[in-house]
Amino acid sequence: MSNYKPTFLKPADSSSYLDRNEPNLIESTNFVYNRYVSQTVQAQRQKLPIFNYRNHILYLLEKYQTLVLVGETGCGKSTQIPQYLIEAEWPAQIGICEPRRVAVLSLANRVATETDSTVQGDMVGYAVRFDACPNQPKIKYMTEGILIREMMTDPLLKNYSVIMLDEVHERTLYTDILMGLMRKILKKRKELHLVVTSATMDAEEISSFFNLNETNDKKLDTSVILSVTGRQHPVDIYYVKDPVPCYLQATVETVLMINSSKDKGDILAFLTGQEEVDKVVRLLTEHANLIEQERKQHKMIIFPMYGALTNHDQLKVFKPPPDGYRKVIVATNIAETSVTIPGITFVIDCGFSKSKWFNNETHTDSLIITPISQASANQRAGRAGRLRPGKAYRLYTEKDALNLATTMPPEIIRTNLNYAVLQLKALGIGNLMKFSFPNPPPAKNLKSALEILYALNSIDINGDLTDPLGFNMAEFPLDPMYSKLLLNSGDFGCSEEMLTIVSMLQVETVFAKPTTGNGIIKSRIQKRHFEVEEGDLMTYLNVYGGFANNNMDRGFCQKYFLNYKAMKRVAEIRSRLEKMIRNYNIPLVSANGKIEPVLKCLVSGLFPNTAYLHFSGTYKTIRGDVELHIHPDSVLYTLPQPQWVLFAEVLFSTKLYMRDLAVINSDWLLEIAPHFFHKTIDREFD
C-alpha cells in the first residue's frame, strides 16, 4: 500500500459570519452557566470545540430565527447545543432530530450522563419508531419520522421553542420533507427557532432556503451561518496498489494487519449492509479466539454496528474495551456521521454503500450497492482523527477515489415517495407541486406515489385522504403497503400471521450465514425445517412460530442457524405493532394453519409488487414489463418456478432479484384489486 497525505479543508472562520455591529457577543448574552452539571463533566465539555462558540450560538439564536451551523462530527454540536439552551433558560422543549435510531439512543444517553439524569427523567428523553420515553423531557432526541408524526397532532409544534435538525448533509427523505415543513411553520410561529447542523453541506443554499426575508435588506435576514472549527487531527490515507477482488476478505486481512502492528487504538471498518457486517464479524471473531488461545499480546473484541440491532447491542460499541483488548467495530454507513465512537484510530473503507433507487416502472425501490461519494469518503476517514492522529485504509485505488462523485443525490430524488406523500397528505398539504422542497423530487416519482396510494384506497380521486382507511394508514410508521396489510388482516381472519410477516420484513435478514463449507451445508439443511412451497413470507411464519414456541431461546437460534439479535428485534417490533392495531379494534385472530386467507391478505396490500413467469424463463412485472429473477436465498430458488408471485422488495447486484416472495393465484388479483388489474387476451392475426 502507498502512503498518501491529503490536504484537509477547514471550515471558514466563524467570526466572518457574525454581525459586525455586535462585537461584544459574550457580554450581550445572559445565561445561567453550568447549572445542571458537575465540575468533572464541565471540564470534559469545555474541551469540545463547540464550547468556544457557546455565546455566539446563544446570541445568534436570539437575533435570528434560523441558525445554520457547520461543524465536524465530534465537535459536540449534537450534545452541547441543547444543554446550552437549557442553561440559558429557554422556555418549552428543545427537540433534536437525528436521521438514525442509533444516534438518538446514544446521544440521549450521553446527554443524560452529562446532566446527571436518566433518559426516563424530566431532563432528557428520546423517541424512536416503536419505542419512546413516556415523559415530556426538556431535551428530546427523536428520529425525523417521529417529528413528522408529531406534526399531525401539533401542526405548529407549540410544545417546542427550538427544533434542531442534525446531520442535514445526509439528505435523507425525511430531512428534505422536514425542511420544507419547518419553513412553513417558521412563517407562522415567529417565536420558534431552528438550528440546522451538519458536518459538510452547502451552508449558503440551506441558509437561503430558510431566509424568510423577502426584501433585499440584509438587516431583515432571518437566517445566519456559523462555522465551528473542529478538533480534527491529521489522518494518513492509504490506498491499495491494485483493486481488491473481494472487499470483505480484504477488510478481514487489513484488520489483522493493523492488529499485528504495535500501533494502539481501536478499528472501525465500513461495509454496505447487515449481511456483510455479520459475515465479517464471524470471521474476525474466529481469528480473535485463535489469538486468545495463542496468548498473543494484541487481543481483539469484535462488535457489529447497524440499524437493525437491538438498542442494547447498539450501545455496546461506545463502551471502552477491557484491558489488553483492541476494539474492532464493523459497521454500515450508520457510523459515518450519525455517531461518534470514542477511541477510533484506524478506519477501513470498502468504498461502497447500499442505497435505494426507485424504479417508477415497477413502482419499487431497488437496493443497489454503489460507490460512495468523495464527501462520504472524507467523512469515513475523519472518524480516525477524533482523539489523536489516525490512519484510513481505503480498499480502492487512488485513481478510483478521484473518479468518485462529489456528493450523493438527495434521497428524495432517488427513492419511493409512497410513505412521504401519505404523511404530507395527513399534514394537510393539498398541492404537492407547490410544496417547498429544498430539492424537488421528479414529477414521475410523485405521480407514481399518488397512483399507488389511490390503488391502496388511502387517497380519493381528488388526492385527499380517505376516511377512515387513509388516516389510519398515515398513523402507522410503516410503508403504506404494510400498514394496509395490518388494517385488512382482521377482515381476512389472519391478523396474528400478518403481524408476524410484517415484523419479519422490518429486519434485513433473520437467517445466519456461516462462512465455512460445512457450516453452509448445515445451515441449508436446518432451514429446510421451516421452508414451505408457498414462499418466503409463509416460511417466516414457521420461523417465528418455532422461535416463540421455544421461549425465544438463543440455543434454538444456534441450532437452526437463525440470527438471535434479529429475531429479538422482530419480537420487539411485533409487540409494538400489536398494541397499535388494538387501538383500531382489529380482532387478533389466527387463520389456524389455513394458507389461502393469509395469501389473499398479502395480495390486498402488495398487489403492485407482482410478477408472472414469462415464456422466456424469467419473471416480468405486470406493469412495466421489467425483467426480474428469484433471489438465490429464496426458498423458491430451487423449486419448480411458480407462475405468479408477489415480492416485498427488489435487490440489484448483477441483475434485478425479487426478495421475500409468496406464491399467489392470478385470479386473486382480479378479485381483490380489479381497479389495478384487468384481464385481456392477445390475438395474433396473420
N, C-alpha and C positions, 0 to 999 in steps of 0.2 A: 504494500500500500504506500502511496506517496502522500507526504505531508503538505497541506495547503492551508495558509492562514489568510482568510478574507478580511476585508476592512468592513467593520460593522457601522451602520448608520445610526447615529444617536438622534433622539427627538430634539426638536428645536428648543432653545431656552424658553422656559415658561414665562419669564419676565416680558418677552416680546408680545404676549397675548394679554397682558394686564393693562388696565386703564391707566394711561399716563397722568390723568388728572387726579388720581388717588394713590399717591406714592406710599403713604403710611398705612399699609394694609393691616399690619399686625395691631397697631394702635386703634384702628377704626372698627375692629371686630371684637365684640364682647362675648365671652363664653365661660362656662363653668368647666375647668380643666381637670381631667382625671378624677372624676367624682366616683366612678364605679370600680376602678382598677387598683390593684396592689402595686407597690413600688417595684417588685420584680417584673411584673408584666409591663409596667411603664417603661422600664429600661429596655425591654425587648421591642416594644412598639416604637420607641424613639430611634431604634437602629434602622427601621424601614425607611426607604427613600421617600415615601409619601408623607412622612412626618414633617419634613421641611416645607411642605406645601399646605399644611393644615389650615393656617389662617387664610391663605389665598383661596382655598376651596370654600370655606365658610363665607368669606366676603363675596366671592363671585356668585354664590348661590343666593345670597340676599339681594344682589343687584340684578341678576339675570334669571330668567325663568328656566333656561336650559344651559347646562354646563356639559361640554364635550371634553372629556378627559382622556388624554393619550398617555399610556404608561405601560411598561413591560409587565408581563405576567410575573408575579412575585414581588412587585414593588409595594404591595399592601393595599391597593385601592379597594379590593373586594371586601376586605375585613375591617379596614380602618375608617373609611368614609362614613359608614352607618354609625360607628361609635362616636366620631367627631360630631355628628348631627345630634345624637342623644346628649352628649356632653354640653353642647350649645343650647340644649333645651328646646329643640324644635318640637312643635306640637304633633299630635297624632302619630300614626305608624310610619315607619320607614320600610318600604318594600324593595327588595333586591331580587331581580330576575336573572336566572342563570339558564344557559341553554341545555345543561345536562343535570340529571338527578344526582350523580355522584358529587358534583360541585356544590349543590345545595346542601347535602348532608355534611360534607367535610367543612365547608365554610361556617355553617351553623354551629357545629361542634367547636370549631376553632374560636369563634367569637364568644360562645358561651363560656369557654375556658378563660378567655381574656377578661370577661366581665364577672368572673366568679359566680356563674349561674349555671343553669341546665337548659337544655333545649325544650324542656317541658315547663319552664318557668315563665315569668312575666316579661323578662328582658329579651330573650332570643327564642325564635321558633322557626319551623320550616313547614313547607307543604309541597309534596310531590304527588305524582299520579298514584292513586291507591293508598296513600299514606300522608297523614298530616297531624300536627300537634293540635289538640283540642282548644288551646287557649288563644288569646289575641295579644301576642307579644309586641313590644315596642319596635323590635327589629325582626322582620320576617323575610327569610330566604325562601324562594319558590322557583319552580320551573316556569318558563314562559307560558306554557299552556294553562297553568293554574291561574295566572293573572288574567288571561283572556276569559276564562270561565268565571272569574270573579266579576268581570265587567258585565256579565249577563244579569247579575243581581244588583250591582252597584256601577252603573254606566259611567259615572263621573269620578269614581274611586274616592269618594268623600271620606273614607276611613284613613286615607294616606295624605301626608304632607309632602313627602318626597318619594319618587319612584326612581330606581336605579336600574338601567338596562346594562348588564355586564357582558363582556366578550362579544360586542356587536360585530366585530370583524369576521366572526364565523358565518354571519349572514344566513342563519337558518331560516326556514319558512316562517316560524313564529316570530323571529326577530323583526323581519320586514313588516309583518302584519301588525305587531305591537307598535312599531314606529309610526305606522300610518294611523293607528287608533290613538296613540298618545298625542299626536299632532292635533287631532280633533278635540281631545279632552283639554289640552292646554289652552285652546282658544276659548273654551267655556269656563274653565277654572283657572283664573289668573293667580290664585294663591297656591296652586300646585306647582311643584318644581320637579325637574327631570335632570338626572345625571346619566349621561351616556358614556360608558367607559370601554376601552379596547386596548389591545396591545399594538395592533397595526391596522390602520384603516385610513380612508380619505377623510380626515377631520373636517376640512373645508366643506366638502359635499354634505356631510351629516349636519354640520352647523347651519349651513344654508337651508337645509330641509326643515329644521326646527325654528328658523328665524321667522317669527310671525310679523315682523316689521314690514309693512307694505310701502313704506316711503324710502327715500334714499338717505335719510338722516341716520348716521351711524350711532348717534346718541340714543336712538329709539330701538336699537337691536335687542332682541330677546334671547339671543344665543351667543355664547362665548366659548373659546377654546383654551384649554390649559394643558400644557405638555409637561409630564413628570419624567425627569431623568432617572432611569433605573439603575440598579446596582449590578450591572452585567459585568461579569469577569470574562477575560478572553477565553475563547473556545477554539481549539485547534480542530480543523476539519480534515478528515482522512477519506479519500475516495479509493475504490478498488481499481486496480490496474486494468482488469478485463471484466466484462459483465458476468455476474454470477448466474449459474444455471438454475439454482433454487435458493430464493432468499430465506426460506425457513431454515434450511441446513446451514446457510451462511450466517444466520443470526446465532444459531447454537455455537458454531465454531468461533465466532467473534467473542461471544460471552466467555467461552473457555479460555480464549487467548488473553482477554483482559484479566480474568481471574488468576491466570498463571503468572501475571506480572506482579511487581512489588508495589504498584500504584494503589493507593487507598481510595475508597469511595464506592458508592452504590451505582448500579447499572439500570438504565431504562431502555427497553427495546420496543420499537414501534412495529406493529403488524396491522393487517387490514380488518380482521374480524374475530369473533369469539372462537370459531373453529380452529383458526390458525394459532391463536393465543393458547388455547388448551393443548394443542399438539406440541408446541414448543415448550410449554411448562412441563409436560410429561417427560419430554426428552431431557430437559435440564435437571429435573428432579432426580432422574436416574443417574445422571452424572454427579449430582450433589451427594447422593447416597454413596457412590463409589469413593468420592473424595473423603467423606467422613470415615469410611471403612479403612482407607489407606492412611488416615490420620495426617493428611496434608494440612499445611498452615491455613490456606485460604478456603474456608468453608462458605457455602452459599445457602441462602434461604430464598425460595422462589415464590413469587406472588403473581397471579393474573390480575388484569385490570380491564374491565369492560362494563358496559351499561347494564347487562342482564344479571350481573352478580347481585346477591343479597346485600342489604345495607351493611351488615356485619362484616362480610368478606371484603367489601369495597374499602372500608375504613382500616383494614389491616395494613395496607400499603403505607400508611402515614406513620406507623409505629416504628421506632428505631429497631434495628436488628439486634439479636442477642450478641453478647461479647464474643469476638472471634469469628463472626459471620459477616458476609457481604450480602446485602440485599439486592436481589435481581427482580425487577418488575417488567413483566411482558404485557404490553398494553395496546389497545387500539388508539385512534387519534383522540380519544377521550382525555388523554394525559397531555395533549399538545398545548392547550391553552386554558382549559377549564379548571384545572387544579395544579397546584404547585406541590410536588412531593419533595420533602426535605432530604438532603444527603446525596442527591444525584450528582455524579461527577462524569459519568460516561453515558453517552446516548448512541444507540444503534438504530439507524433509519433505513427501513427496507425500501423507501421511495414510492410506496403505493398506499392508497386508501380505498375504502369501499364507499361508494356513494350511489344515491338513487338518481336515475334518469327516467323521465316519463315518456312513454310512447302513446301519443294520442290516438293512434290507430287501434291499438289493443286495449286502450283505457287502463293500462297497468304501469306500475313502476318496475324498472329493472335494476337489480343490484349489480353494479358494474365495478370491477376493480380497475382503477385508473391511476396514472402517475399523479403524484401530489404537485402542488404549485411551489414556486420559489418562496412565497410567503410562508407556506406550511413548513418547508424545509428549514427555513431560518428559525421558525418557532420551535421546531423539534430540537435543533441544535442548541437553542438558547436554554433548554432545560438543564444543560450540563454546566451552565455558568452562573448558577444562582448563589452558591456559597463560596466557591473557590474556582480557580481556572480549571476548565474541563476539556474533554475530547469528544468529538462526534464522529462516528464511523458510518459513512454513507455507503450502502451496498449498491452503488451505481457509480458510473464513471463521471469524471468532471465534465466531459463533453455532454453527457446526458443531462447533467444538472443545469447547464447553460441553456438547454433546449426546453426546460420546463416552463409552463405557462406562469405568468407573473402572479395571478390570483385565480382561484376557482370561481366560476359563475355563481351568483347567489342561488340558494336552494329554491327560491320561489320561481325562478326561471326554468328549472330543470326537474320539477317534481310534481306529483299528483296533488291537485288542489281540492279534492273532494271534501276533506275534513275542514280545510281552511275556509272554503266558501260557505259550508254549513255553519261554521262559527260566526262568520261575518253576517250571514242572514239572521242568525239568532240575536246578534247585537243591533239589528235594525238597519244595516247597510243595504239599502234598496238597490241602488245603481252601482254595481261593482266597477264599471268602466270609469266612473268619476271619483272612485276612492283614491286617496293619495298614497300610492305605494312608492317607497324610495326607488325601486326598480320595477316598473310594471311587468307583470307576467305575460307570456304570449297569449294572444286572444284565443288561439286554438285550445290552449290548456284550460282557460276559463270556460269556454264553450263545452269542452268535454266534461268538466266537473258539473256544470249545470245539467247536462244530458243525463249523467249517471244519477244525480240526486233526484231528478224528475222521474227517472225509471224506478228508483227506490221508493218513490212516493213520499219523499221528505220535503219536496217543494211542489207547488202547483204550477199551472201554465203561466202564471204571472210572475213566477220566481219568488213567491212568498212561502214561508214555512207552513206546512200542513199542521193542522191541529187534530189530535194530539201527537201523531207519529213524528212529524218533523221536529217539534220542540223537544220531545223525549229523546230522539236520536242525538240532538245537539248537546244534551247534558251528559252523554257518555264520553269518557276520554279515550275513544276508540275510533278506528276507521268506520265511516258510516255503514259499510257493508257488514262489519262485525256487530255493530250496535243493532242493525236491522235483524240479524240472526237471533240475538238475545230477546229482542222485543217480540219476535214472531214465534219463539220457541214454545211458549205456552199453548198457542193455537195448534201446534203440531204434536203436543204432548211429549216433548223431549228437552225441557229446559235444563235438566241435570246434565245431559250429554252435551248440550250446546255450551254450557258454562265451561265444561272441561275442554272442549275443542278450541274455543276462543282463547282461553287462558294459555293453552299449549302453543298457540300461534303467536303469543306475545314474547316468547324467548326464541333465540336463534336456532338452537338445537337441543334436544334432550338426550341424544344418543352419544355416548363416549366413543372416541375413535382411537383405538390403540395404534401404535406405530410399528410394532413387531409383527412379523408374518403370522406367528402362532396366535397372537392376540387378535389380529384382524379376523382370522378364521373363527375363533371362539366367539367374538362379538357378533358375527353374522349368524352363527348358529343360535345364539341366545335371542337375537332379535326376532327370529322366526317364531318364537313362542307367542309373540304379540301380533304378528302380521296377519292381515285378512285380505282377501281378494278385492274388497270394496275400496281399498286405497289407504293412503297415509292418514287421512283425517279420522277414519274409523279405527285405524291401528292405534292412534293416540288414546282412544277410549280404553283400550286394553292396557296400554302402558300406565296411564294414570290410575286405572282401576286396580292394577296389581300393586302399585306404589301405595295407594291409600289403604288397601286391604292388609298390607304388611306394616301398618303403623308408620308409614313414611320412613322406613328404616334404611340407614346408609348401606347396610350389608346387602339388602335387596338390590340396591342400585349397583353395587360392586359385582354381584353375581350375574346380573343381566346387562352389564356394561351400559348403565344409564348415568347421566350427569346429575349427581346428587344436588349440586347447587342450583342447577336449572330447574329440577323437579321441585325443590323447596320454593323457588320463586314462583313457579306455576301454582302451587298450593296457596301461596300468599295472594296472588292476583285473583284466583278463583274465589277466595273468601271475600275479597273486596267487591267483586262483581256480583256475587250472590246477595250481598247486602243492598246493592244498587237496584237489582231487579225486584227485590221485595218491595221497594218503595213504589213500584209501578203495578203492584198487585198481580205480578206474573206468577202463576202457580208453579211451585217447584215439584215437577213430576218427571218421571223417567219413562222411556219407551220400553223398558224391561226386555232388552235384547232384540226388539224389532228394529230392523235396519232401514226400511223404507221411509218411515216418518223422519228419521234423522237426516237422510239424504235429501228428502224433499225440503226440509227446513234449510239445509245448506244451499240448495238451489234458490230459495227465496231471497237470499242475500248476496250470493256470489254468482248469480247468473251472468253478469257481464264478463266473468272470467271463465269462459267455457271454450272448449276446443273439440274438434272431431278428427278422426283418423282419415287422412286423405289417402287416395289410392296409391300415391307415391311412397307410402310407408311412413310419412311424417305427419305430425298433427298441425292443424291450421285453425286459427281463430275464426269464429263465425263472422265477426265483424273485422274488417281489415285484411283478412286472408294472410295473416302473418304466420310464418313457419315456426313451430315450436317443437321441443323434444322433451321426453321424460327425463328427469334428473337421475343420474346413476344411484343416488341414495334412496330413491323412492322404492317402496315395496312393489310397485308395478313394473319396475325396470326389467325384472327377469321373468315376468308373467306374460302370457299372451296379451297383446295390446287390445284394450277395450276400445269400442267405437267412439264413446263420448266420455269426456272427463271435465271436471272443473278443477281449478287450481287457486291457491292463495296468493302466490307471488311468482314472478319471473326473475331468474338469475342468469346473468350473462357471464360466461367465461370464454370458451371457444365458440359457443353458439347459445341461442336462447333456450334455457331449460325451465320447465314448469316444476315448481316445488309444492309439496303439501297437496296431493291430489286426492280426488274422490271420483269413483265411477258412478255415472248417472245414466238415466234413461232420457232420450231426446224428447219423448212425449211430455216429460215433466216441464221442460222449457216452455212448451206451448200452453200447458195447463197453468203454470204458476206465473210466467212472465209473457203473456200474449201481447202486451204492449211493446215488448222489446224484440220479440222474435215472431216471424210468420213463415209459414211453410210454402215453398214454391217448387215447381217441377220444371227442370230444364229439358227442353225438347230440341234435338238436333235435326235440322232439315237438310236434305240433300240439295 
